[in-house]
Amino acid sequence: MADLSLIAGKSRLPNIHPAALAAAVFLLFYPAFASNFFIFQIGAYTLVLGTIALSLMMLAGYGGMVSLSQLTVAGLAGYLMAILGENSVGVMGLGWPWWLTAMTAILAASVFSALIGAISVRTEGIYTIMITLAIAVAFFYFVRQNYVIFNGFTGYAGVEPPVLFGVYWRDPTPFYYLSLAVAAFFFFAVLYGARSTFGLSLQAIRDNPRRMRAIGYDVTLHRIFAYWLAGLIAGTAGVLMVWFNGRISPGSVGVDIVIDILVIAVVGGMRHPIGPFIGALAFVLLENFAIDLIDRERFNTVIGLAFLLVVLFSPDGLLGLWMRIKNALKLKRRTLPESGGEQ
């Protein structure tokens, strides 16, 4: 425990790299030179998907728990926004204020995530994956068959963000900045949390749960709390997701999209919080532009091939591939003779 405290006492956020600073400036000024399509359909959608995948990265990368129910958690928050707030289909729509609806949806999603964790944390590996996948499939069929609360196959439409400070937050630029603010907040929260005492404990439990249990840590409680935190992230992204689409239906929480979140996290990289956003960008670009090259029905084939290629050549995803190339270039520079540049 002393070792963990010593490590946690050090700087919890790394020094800002020039590339990170350049990326931040690019993201801030992106709407100034991009079209509405690229601002909304590419930029904002990437940030929303990346935030959902970030919740999976936190569980899998830091906790060693691969959950396939993160989109389900986000979907529950989206459904609650339609049920408790306002919609245009004439079913439910209790008319709560948007801020109360959003808070309730996010908290309910986090509790739901914690319940999923309480069920799944007592297993490991493939069993955890199968349990969370079973929950995702059960939720999909439940909302599709339930018409009293979830309006069945049709779902809900007309779910819109509020007009606040004279701004309609579903317009491309305001929604992009809203998504960017949420994504940045959770990105830095996860980055900071990974270096906190809890984050270091969670990583130690991932590496050797038996040893951590032997020195007095409640392994099960730590894992459930990690699910709760991941639920906060996924639930907030779920609110953004339903505002982005303007509707939610069983298709929004389908098994294919559940797998897409895993693909996004793995392709981007599970070792760093930036990985899910890199994977989300690659996924969104393929989703929007692959249909110009191939048949729309074969999109999943392209995603599958891209997934296999990335995993085959870089198990750590695109981020890991970039780090390998970067380290190789550094090594090459070091091995060059000092007088090699002199003539």
Secondary structure, DSSP 8 states (H G I E B T S, - for coil): -HHHHHHHHS-SS----HHHHHHHHHHHHHHHHS-HHIIIIIIIHHHHHHHHHHHHHIIIIIH----S-HHHHHHHHHHHHHHHS--SSSS------HHHHHHHHHHHHHHHHHHHHHHHTTS-THHHHHHHHHHHHHHHHHHHH--SSS-TTT-EE-----EETTEETTSHHHHHHHHHHHHHHHHHHHHHHHTSHHHHHHHHHHH-HHHHHHTT--HHHHHHHHHHHHHHHHHHHHHHHHHHHSEE-GGGG-HHHHHHHHHHHHHH-SSSTTHHHHHHHHHHHHHHHGGGTS-GGGHHHHHHHHHHHHHHH-TTHHHHHHHHHHHHHHHHHHHS-TTTT--
